[in-house]
Amino acid sequence: MSQTETSLIDQAMSATGLSDFGEHHEFRTGLRVLIAAAEEEAMRTWLEHPAQHMSSVKFTLADFGLIADQVKTGFGDYSTRFGHLF
């Protein structure tokens, strides 16, 4: 968890008015679980729909000195296995 997230959790805990360490710890642990679950769901959604996150910058193979036939030869196995994701 990042320092920013920890700071936000501390601020949220202070706002709850919880009085003892046990209550703070329980609240903080629960909040961390919720944040972790939300982050995991966001990653899962992104991985399931990567085409929604394509770059707005468009390049051609020629921009990198590549030829389509060479790319097909070099990345054929990869394209066969993962091409459905793009």
Biopython code that builds the backbone (N, CA, C, O; Angstrom):
import numpy as np
from Bio.PDB.StructureBuilder import StructureBuilder

atoms = [
    (1, "MET", "N", (0.855, -1.165, 0.000)),
    (1, "MET", "CA", (0.000, 0.000, 0.000)),
    (1, "MET", "C", (0.902, 1.231, 0.000)),
    (1, "MET", "O", (1.897, 1.280, 0.723)),
    (2, "SER", "N", (0.553, 2.210, -0.806)),
    (2, "SER", "CA", (1.386, 3.401, -0.933)),
    (2, "SER", "C", (1.255, 4.308, 0.293)),
    (2, "SER", "O", (0.332, 4.175, 1.097)),
    (3, "GLN", "N", (2.201, 5.222, 0.404)),
    (3, "GLN", "CA", (2.180, 6.188, 1.503)),
    (3, "GLN", "C", (0.918, 7.048, 1.435)),
    (3, "GLN", "O", (0.326, 7.374, 2.464)),
    (4, "THR", "N", (0.510, 7.412, 0.217)),
    (4, "THR", "CA", (-0.700, 8.225, 0.049)),
    (4, "THR", "C", (-1.923, 7.474, 0.543)),
    (4, "THR", "O", (-2.761, 8.039, 1.246)),
    (5, "GLU", "N", (-2.030, 6.188, 0.175)),
    (5, "GLU", "CA", (-3.165, 5.384, 0.626)),
    (5, "GLU", "C", (-3.176, 5.261, 2.145)),
    (5, "GLU", "O", (-4.229, 5.363, 2.775)),
    (6, "THR", "N", (-2.000, 5.042, 2.729)),
    (6, "THR", "CA", (-1.901, 4.931, 4.182)),
    (6, "THR", "C", (-2.336, 6.235, 4.839)),
    (6, "THR", "O", (-3.049, 6.215, 5.842)),
    (7, "SER", "N", (-1.913, 7.364, 4.284)),
    (7, "SER", "CA", (-2.298, 8.665, 4.824)),
    (7, "SER", "C", (-3.810, 8.869, 4.734)),
    (7, "SER", "O", (-4.426, 9.367, 5.675)),
    (8, "LEU", "N", (-4.404, 8.489, 3.612)),
    (8, "LEU", "CA", (-5.855, 8.620, 3.459)),
    (8, "LEU", "C", (-6.593, 7.740, 4.459)),
    (8, "LEU", "O", (-7.616, 8.139, 5.015)),
    (9, "ILE", "N", (-6.067, 6.544, 4.682)),
    (9, "ILE", "CA", (-6.679, 5.648, 5.663)),
    (9, "ILE", "C", (-6.595, 6.270, 7.053)),
    (9, "ILE", "O", (-7.567, 6.239, 7.808)),
    (10, "ASP", "N", (-5.430, 6.837, 7.394)),
    (10, "ASP", "CA", (-5.272, 7.482, 8.699)),
    (10, "ASP", "C", (-6.260, 8.637, 8.866)),
    (10, "ASP", "O", (-6.838, 8.809, 9.939)),
    (11, "GLN", "N", (-6.454, 9.421, 7.818)),
    (11, "GLN", "CA", (-7.410, 10.529, 7.883)),
    (11, "GLN", "C", (-8.831, 10.004, 8.072)),
    (11, "GLN", "O", (-9.602, 10.545, 8.865)),
    (12, "ALA", "N", (-9.169, 8.952, 7.340)),
    (12, "ALA", "CA", (-10.511, 8.373, 7.463)),
    (12, "ALA", "C", (-10.728, 7.830, 8.871)),
    (12, "ALA", "O", (-11.808, 7.980, 9.443)),
    (13, "MET", "N", (-9.689, 7.195, 9.430)),
    (13, "MET", "CA", (-9.801, 6.652, 10.785)),
    (13, "MET", "C", (-10.022, 7.772, 11.791)),
    (13, "MET", "O", (-10.850, 7.642, 12.693)),
    (14, "SER", "N", (-9.293, 8.865, 11.646)),
    (14, "SER", "CA", (-9.442, 9.990, 12.571)),
    (14, "SER", "C", (-10.859, 10.549, 12.514)),
    (14, "SER", "O", (-11.413, 10.957, 13.535)),
    (15, "ALA", "N", (-11.434, 10.567, 11.335)),
    (15, "ALA", "CA", (-12.781, 11.120, 11.161)),
    (15, "ALA", "C", (-13.859, 10.225, 11.768)),
    (15, "ALA", "O", (-14.969, 10.689, 12.027)),
    (16, "THR", "N", (-13.548, 8.946, 11.997)),
    (16, "THR", "CA", (-14.560, 8.032, 12.538)),
    (16, "THR", "C", (-14.795, 8.236, 14.022)),
    (16, "THR", "O", (-15.858, 7.894, 14.540)),
    (17, "GLY", "N", (-13.804, 8.793, 14.711)),
    (17, "GLY", "CA", (-13.948, 8.989, 16.148)),
    (17, "GLY", "C", (-13.752, 7.711, 16.947)),
    (17, "GLY", "O", (-14.131, 7.658, 18.117)),
    (18, "LEU", "N", (-13.168, 6.680, 16.345)),
    (18, "LEU", "CA", (-12.913, 5.439, 17.079)),
    (18, "LEU", "C", (-11.928, 5.730, 18.201)),
    (18, "LEU", "O", (-10.985, 6.502, 18.030)),
    (19, "SER", "N", (-12.156, 5.106, 19.348)),
    (19, "SER", "CA", (-11.396, 5.511, 20.524)),
    (19, "SER", "C", (-10.194, 4.646, 20.859)),
    (19, "SER", "O", (-9.192, 5.178, 21.337)),
    (20, "ASP", "N", (-10.242, 3.363, 20.637)),
    (20, "ASP", "CA", (-9.083, 2.570, 21.057)),
    (20, "ASP", "C", (-8.374, 1.929, 19.867)),
    (20, "ASP", "O", (-8.897, 1.860, 18.755)),
    (21, "PHE", "N", (-7.156, 1.461, 20.154)),
    (21, "PHE", "CA", (-6.304, 0.917, 19.104)),
    (21, "PHE", "C", (-6.954, -0.273, 18.403)),
    (21, "PHE", "O", (-6.847, -0.406, 17.184)),
    (22, "GLY", "N", (-7.619, -1.128, 19.152)),
    (22, "GLY", "CA", (-8.255, -2.301, 18.552)),
    (22, "GLY", "C", (-9.293, -1.916, 17.518)),
    (22, "GLY", "O", (-9.371, -2.521, 16.449)),
    (23, "GLU", "N", (-10.096, -0.901, 17.839)),
    (23, "GLU", "CA", (-11.099, -0.436, 16.882)),
    (23, "GLU", "C", (-10.433, 0.171, 15.651)),
    (23, "GLU", "O", (-10.871, -0.059, 14.524)),
    (24, "HIS", "N", (-9.369, 0.950, 15.872)),
    (24, "HIS", "CA", (-8.634, 1.541, 14.751)),
    (24, "HIS", "C", (-8.038, 0.452, 13.870)),
    (24, "HIS", "O", (-8.137, 0.509, 12.645)),
    (25, "HIS", "N", (-7.419, -0.540, 14.502)),
    (25, "HIS", "CA", (-6.778, -1.618, 13.752)),
    (25, "HIS", "C", (-7.810, -2.383, 12.929)),
    (25, "HIS", "O", (-7.573, -2.690, 11.761)),
    (26, "GLU", "N", (-8.941, -2.687, 13.530)),
    (26, "GLU", "CA", (-9.996, -3.421, 12.821)),
    (26, "GLU", "C", (-10.514, -2.607, 11.636)),
    (26, "GLU", "O", (-10.710, -3.149, 10.548)),
    (27, "PHE", "N", (-10.736, -1.317, 11.841)),
    (27, "PHE", "CA", (-11.211, -0.444, 10.771)),
    (27, "PHE", "C", (-10.185, -0.372, 9.647)),
    (27, "PHE", "O", (-10.525, -0.500, 8.471)),
    (28, "ARG", "N", (-8.925, -0.165, 10.025)),
    (28, "ARG", "CA", (-7.855, -0.030, 9.033)),
    (28, "ARG", "C", (-7.686, -1.312, 8.232)),
    (28, "ARG", "O", (-7.521, -1.261, 7.013)),
    (29, "THR", "N", (-7.724, -2.454, 8.897)),
    (29, "THR", "CA", (-7.592, -3.737, 8.209)),
    (29, "THR", "C", (-8.736, -3.926, 7.220)),
    (29, "THR", "O", (-8.510, -4.336, 6.081)),
    (30, "GLY", "N", (-9.953, -3.632, 7.640)),
    (30, "GLY", "CA", (-11.104, -3.763, 6.751)),
    (30, "GLY", "C", (-11.011, -2.849, 5.550)),
    (30, "GLY", "O", (-11.351, -3.242, 4.434)),
    (31, "LEU", "N", (-10.549, -1.624, 5.775)),
    (31, "LEU", "CA", (-10.412, -0.673, 4.681)),
    (31, "LEU", "C", (-9.343, -1.132, 3.699)),
    (31, "LEU", "O", (-9.514, -0.997, 2.488)),
    (32, "ARG", "N", (-8.248, -1.670, 4.209)),
    (32, "ARG", "CA", (-7.199, -2.197, 3.326)),
    (32, "ARG", "C", (-7.734, -3.335, 2.463)),
    (32, "ARG", "O", (-7.418, -3.417, 1.276)),
    (33, "VAL", "N", (-8.532, -4.203, 3.046)),
    (33, "VAL", "CA", (-9.110, -5.317, 2.288)),
    (33, "VAL", "C", (-10.000, -4.773, 1.176)),
    (33, "VAL", "O", (-9.959, -5.269, 0.050)),
    (34, "LEU", "N", (-10.802, -3.761, 1.482)),
    (34, "LEU", "CA", (-11.671, -3.158, 0.463)),
    (34, "LEU", "C", (-10.860, -2.518, -0.659)),
    (34, "LEU", "O", (-11.187, -2.676, -1.835)),
    (35, "ILE", "N", (-9.802, -1.797, -0.295)),
    (35, "ILE", "CA", (-8.955, -1.157, -1.303)),
    (35, "ILE", "C", (-8.287, -2.217, -2.166)),
    (35, "ILE", "O", (-8.262, -2.088, -3.390)),
    (36, "ALA", "N", (-7.744, -3.266, -1.548)),
    (36, "ALA", "CA", (-7.087, -4.334, -2.301)),
    (36, "ALA", "C", (-8.071, -5.004, -3.254)),
    (36, "ALA", "O", (-7.720, -5.300, -4.396)),
    (37, "ALA", "N", (-9.289, -5.242, -2.801)),
    (37, "ALA", "CA", (-10.299, -5.876, -3.651)),
    (37, "ALA", "C", (-10.648, -4.973, -4.831)),
    (37, "ALA", "O", (-10.808, -5.455, -5.953)),
    (38, "ALA", "N", (-10.766, -3.673, -4.587)),
    (38, "ALA", "CA", (-11.084, -2.730, -5.663)),
    (38, "ALA", "C", (-9.949, -2.656, -6.679)),
    (38, "ALA", "O", (-10.192, -2.606, -7.884)),
    (39, "GLU", "N", (-8.703, -2.650, -6.187)),
    (39, "GLU", "CA", (-7.551, -2.626, -7.087)),
    (39, "GLU", "C", (-7.496, -3.899, -7.918)),
    (39, "GLU", "O", (-7.233, -3.845, -9.119)),
    (40, "GLU", "N", (-7.740, -5.040, -7.290)),
    (40, "GLU", "CA", (-7.722, -6.310, -8.008)),
    (40, "GLU", "C", (-8.810, -6.339, -9.079)),
    (40, "GLU", "O", (-8.569, -6.801, -10.194)),
    (41, "GLU", "N", (-9.994, -5.853, -8.750)),
    (41, "GLU", "CA", (-11.092, -5.824, -9.716)),
    (41, "GLU", "C", (-10.754, -4.907, -10.890)),
    (41, "GLU", "O", (-11.056, -5.234, -12.037)),
    (42, "ALA", "N", (-10.132, -3.763, -10.612)),
    (42, "ALA", "CA", (-9.738, -2.845, -11.680)),
    (42, "ALA", "C", (-8.709, -3.496, -12.602)),
    (42, "ALA", "O", (-8.796, -3.360, -13.822)),
    (43, "MET", "N", (-7.740, -4.202, -12.026)),
    (43, "MET", "CA", (-6.740, -4.897, -12.841)),
    (43, "MET", "C", (-7.387, -5.994, -13.670)),
    (43, "MET", "O", (-7.082, -6.141, -14.853)),
    (44, "ARG", "N", (-8.278, -6.764, -13.059)),
    (44, "ARG", "CA", (-8.957, -7.849, -13.767)),
    (44, "ARG", "C", (-9.763, -7.288, -14.946)),
    (44, "ARG", "O", (-9.727, -7.843, -16.044)),
    (45, "THR", "N", (-10.481, -6.199, -14.717)),
    (45, "THR", "CA", (-11.272, -5.571, -15.778)),
    (45, "THR", "C", (-10.376, -5.108, -16.914)),
    (45, "THR", "O", (-10.700, -5.306, -18.085)),
    (46, "TRP", "N", (-9.249, -4.493, -16.572)),
    (46, "TRP", "CA", (-8.324, -4.022, -17.600)),
    (46, "TRP", "C", (-7.783, -5.197, -18.404)),
    (46, "TRP", "O", (-7.712, -5.124, -19.631)),
    (47, "LEU", "N", (-7.403, -6.273, -17.734)),
    (47, "LEU", "CA", (-6.853, -7.432, -18.431)),
    (47, "LEU", "C", (-7.884, -8.123, -19.313)),
    (47, "LEU", "O", (-7.540, -8.666, -20.363)),
    (48, "GLU", "N", (-9.141, -8.105, -18.894)),
    (48, "GLU", "CA", (-10.189, -8.747, -19.684)),
    (48, "GLU", "C", (-10.548, -7.927, -20.922)),
    (48, "GLU", "O", (-11.083, -8.474, -21.887)),
    (49, "HIS", "N", (-10.264, -6.634, -20.908)),
    (49, "HIS", "CA", (-10.644, -5.761, -22.023)),
    (49, "HIS", "C", (-9.491, -4.825, -22.401)),
    (49, "HIS", "O", (-9.651, -3.605, -22.344)),
    (50, "PRO", "N", (-8.322, -5.379, -22.789)),
    (50, "PRO", "CA", (-7.166, -4.521, -23.052)),
    (50, "PRO", "C", (-7.355, -3.607, -24.257)),
    (50, "PRO", "O", (-6.740, -2.543, -24.321)),
    (51, "ALA", "N", (-8.192, -4.001, -25.211)),
    (51, "ALA", "CA", (-8.373, -3.173, -26.403)),
    (51, "ALA", "C", (-8.982, -1.821, -26.062)),
    (51, "ALA", "O", (-8.854, -0.872, -26.837)),
    (52, "GLN", "N", (-9.634, -1.721, -24.925)),
    (52, "GLN", "CA", (-10.208, -0.444, -24.506)),
    (52, "GLN", "C", (-9.123, 0.536, -24.069)),
    (52, "GLN", "O", (-9.395, 1.722, -23.884)),
    (53, "HIS", "N", (-7.917, 0.051, -23.906)),
    (53, "HIS", "CA", (-6.842, 0.880, -23.372)),
    (53, "HIS", "C", (-5.688, 1.024, -24.360)),
    (53, "HIS", "O", (-4.533, 1.177, -23.963)),
    (54, "MET", "N", (-6.009, 0.975, -25.636)),
    (54, "MET", "CA", (-4.977, 1.116, -26.654)),
    (54, "MET", "C", (-4.460, 2.557, -26.638)),
    (54, "MET", "O", (-5.187, 3.488, -26.293)),
    (55, "SER", "N", (-3.227, 2.714, -27.007)),
    (55, "SER", "CA", (-2.621, 4.040, -27.039)),
    (55, "SER", "C", (-3.260, 4.894, -28.126)),
    (55, "SER", "O", (-3.662, 4.386, -29.173)),
    (56, "SER", "N", (-3.347, 6.171, -27.872)),
    (56, "SER", "CA", (-3.861, 7.092, -28.886)),
    (56, "SER", "C", (-2.773, 7.453, -29.888)),
    (56, "SER", "O", (-3.056, 8.020, -30.943)),
    (57, "VAL", "N", (-1.530, 7.122, -29.556)),
    (57, "VAL", "CA", (-0.415, 7.378, -30.454)),
    (57, "VAL", "C", (-0.271, 6.169, -31.370)),
    (57, "VAL", "O", (-0.125, 5.039, -30.903)),
    (58, "LYS", "N", (-0.314, 6.414, -32.669)),
    (58, "LYS", "CA", (-0.247, 5.321, -33.635)),
    (58, "LYS", "C", (1.121, 5.304, -34.311)),
    (58, "LYS", "O", (1.619, 6.336, -34.761)),
    (59, "PHE", "N", (1.710, 4.133, -34.374)),
    (59, "PHE", "CA", (2.977, 3.934, -35.047)),
    (59, "PHE", "C", (2.804, 2.845, -36.091)),
    (59, "PHE", "O", (1.895, 2.019, -36.004)),
    (60, "THR", "N", (3.675, 2.856, -37.062)),
    (60, "THR", "CA", (3.696, 1.776, -38.047)),
    (60, "THR", "C", (4.957, 0.964, -37.815)),
    (60, "THR", "O", (5.879, 1.416, -37.135)),
    (61, "LEU", "N", (4.997, -0.222, -38.375)),
    (61, "LEU", "CA", (6.209, -1.040, -38.267)),
    (61, "LEU", "C", (7.395, -0.315, -38.892)),
    (61, "LEU", "O", (8.514, -0.382, -38.382)),
    (62, "ALA", "N", (7.144, 0.372, -39.995)),
    (62, "ALA", "CA", (8.216, 1.084, -40.690)),
    (62, "ALA", "C", (8.844, 2.167, -39.810)),
    (62, "ALA", "O", (10.031, 2.466, -39.943)),
    (63, "ASP", "N", (8.048, 2.753, -38.914)),
    (63, "ASP", "CA", (8.594, 3.766, -37.996)),
    (63, "ASP", "C", (9.735, 3.203, -37.156)),
    (63, "ASP", "O", (10.588, 3.950, -36.676)),
    (64, "PHE", "N", (9.745, 1.897, -36.982)),
    (64, "PHE", "CA", (10.774, 1.235, -36.176)),
    (64, "PHE", "C", (11.729, 0.405, -37.028)),
    (64, "PHE", "O", (12.509, -0.390, -36.504)),
    (65, "GLY", "N", (11.661, 0.595, -38.338)),
    (65, "GLY", "CA", (12.544, -0.134, -39.239)),
    (65, "GLY", "C", (12.201, -1.608, -39.360)),
    (65, "GLY", "O", (13.073, -2.426, -39.653)),
    (66, "LEU", "N", (10.944, -1.954, -39.138)),
    (66, "LEU", "CA", (10.515, -3.349, -39.192)),
    (66, "LEU", "C", (9.713, -3.623, -40.458)),
    (66, "LEU", "O", (9.105, -2.725, -41.041)),
    (67, "ILE", "N", (9.731, -4.879, -40.859)),
    (67, "ILE", "CA", (8.976, -5.338, -42.024)),
    (67, "ILE", "C", (7.974, -6.376, -41.532)),
    (67, "ILE", "O", (8.307, -7.228, -40.708)),
    (68, "ALA", "N", (6.753, -6.301, -42.038)),
    (68, "ALA", "CA", (5.660, -7.161, -41.567)),
    (68, "ALA", "C", (6.029, -8.641, -41.580)),
    (68, "ALA", "O", (5.724, -9.356, -40.625)),
    (69, "ASP", "N", (6.676, -9.113, -42.637)),
    (69, "ASP", "CA", (7.032, -10.541, -42.709)),
    (69, "ASP", "C", (8.009, -10.934, -41.597)),
    (69, "ASP", "O", (7.912, -12.029, -41.042)),
    (70, "GLN", "N", (8.946, -10.045, -41.275)),
    (70, "GLN", "CA", (9.894, -10.332, -40.198)),
    (70, "GLN", "C", (9.173, -10.404, -38.852)),
    (70, "GLN", "O", (9.475, -11.259, -38.020)),
    (71, "VAL", "N", (8.236, -9.515, -38.654)),
    (71, "VAL", "CA", (7.478, -9.508, -37.401)),
    (71, "VAL", "C", (6.650, -10.782, -37.289)),
    (71, "VAL", "O", (6.610, -11.401, -36.226)),
    (72, "LYS", "N", (5.993, -11.178, -38.365)),
    (72, "LYS", "CA", (5.192, -12.410, -38.348)),
    (72, "LYS", "C", (6.060, -13.614, -38.024)),
    (72, "LYS", "O", (5.651, -14.493, -37.266)),
    (73, "THR", "N", (7.257, -13.656, -38.596)),
    (73, "THR", "CA", (8.169, -14.764, -38.325)),
    (73, "THR", "C", (8.635, -14.736, -36.869)),
    (73, "THR", "O", (8.626, -15.763, -36.191)),
    (74, "GLY", "N", (9.034, -13.578, -36.401)),
    (74, "GLY", "CA", (9.571, -13.452, -35.051)),
    (74, "GLY", "C", (8.545, -13.594, -33.944)),
    (74, "GLY", "O", (8.861, -14.082, -32.860)),
    (75, "PHE", "N", (7.321, -13.172, -34.210)),
    (75, "PHE", "CA", (6.292, -13.178, -33.171)),
    (75, "PHE", "C", (5.124, -14.098, -33.492)),
    (75, "PHE", "O", (4.059, -13.985, -32.885)),
    (76, "GLY", "N", (5.312, -14.997, -34.432)),
    (76, "GLY", "CA", (4.226, -15.890, -34.837)),
    (76, "GLY", "C", (3.641, -16.687, -33.688)),
    (76, "GLY", "O", (2.421, -16.743, -33.532)),
    (77, "ASP", "N", (4.499, -17.310, -32.875)),
    (77, "ASP", "CA", (4.009, -18.109, -31.745)),
    (77, "ASP", "C", (3.253, -17.236, -30.741)),
    (77, "ASP", "O", (2.198, -17.621, -30.236)),
    (78, "TYR", "N", (3.799, -16.079, -30.467)),
    (78, "TYR", "CA", (3.158, -15.148, -29.536)),
    (78, "TYR", "C", (1.794, -14.721, -30.075)),
    (78, "TYR", "O", (0.800, -14.729, -29.349)),
    (79, "SER", "N", (1.756, -14.351, -31.342)),
    (79, "SER", "CA", (0.498, -13.906, -31.952)),
    (79, "SER", "C", (-0.552, -15.001, -31.940)),
    (79, "SER", "O", (-1.735, -14.733, -31.732)),
    (80, "THR", "N", (-0.122, -16.225, -32.162)),
    (80, "THR", "CA", (-1.056, -17.350, -32.142)),
    (80, "THR", "C", (-1.639, -17.536, -30.748)),
    (80, "THR", "O", (-2.838, -17.774, -30.597)),
    (81, "ARG", "N", (-0.792, -17.428, -29.731)),
    (81, "ARG", "CA", (-1.248, -17.647, -28.353)),
    (81, "ARG", "C", (-2.047, -16.487, -27.786)),
    (81, "ARG", "O", (-3.008, -16.701, -27.046)),
    (82, "PHE", "N", (-1.659, -15.249, -28.125)),
    (82, "PHE", "CA", (-2.248, -14.093, -27.453)),
    (82, "PHE", "C", (-2.969, -13.117, -28.380)),
    (82, "PHE", "O", (-3.496, -12.106, -27.917)),
    (83, "GLY", "N", (-2.999, -13.400, -29.657)),
    (83, "GLY", "CA", (-3.614, -12.492, -30.625)),
    (83, "GLY", "C", (-5.070, -12.185, -30.343)),
    (83, "GLY", "O", (-5.548, -11.098, -30.668)),
    (84, "HIS", "N", (-5.786, -13.129, -29.741)),
    (84, "HIS", "CA", (-7.209, -12.910, -29.441)),
    (84, "HIS", "C", (-7.428, -11.813, -28.401)),
    (84, "HIS", "O", (-8.548, -11.329, -28.240)),
    (85, "LEU", "N", (-6.374, -11.422, -27.700)),
    (85, "LEU", "CA", (-6.500, -10.379, -26.680)),
    (85, "LEU", "C", (-6.429, -8.970, -27.267)),
    (85, "LEU", "O", (-6.734, -7.990, -26.588)),
    (86, "PHE", "N", (-6.025, -8.879, -28.531)),
    (86, "PHE", "CA", (-5.825, -7.549, -29.131)),
    (86, "PHE", "C", (-6.771, -7.296, -30.266)),
    (86, "PHE", "O", (-6.733, -6.227, -30.875)),
]
sb = StructureBuilder()
sb.init_structure("model")
sb.init_model(0)
sb.init_chain("A")
sb.init_seg("    ")
for serial, (resi, resn, name, xyz) in enumerate(atoms, 1):
    if name == "N":
        sb.init_residue(resn, " ", resi, " ")
    sb.init_atom(name, np.array(xyz, "f"), 0.0, 1.0, " ", f" {name:<3s}", serial, name[0])
structure = sb.get_structure()
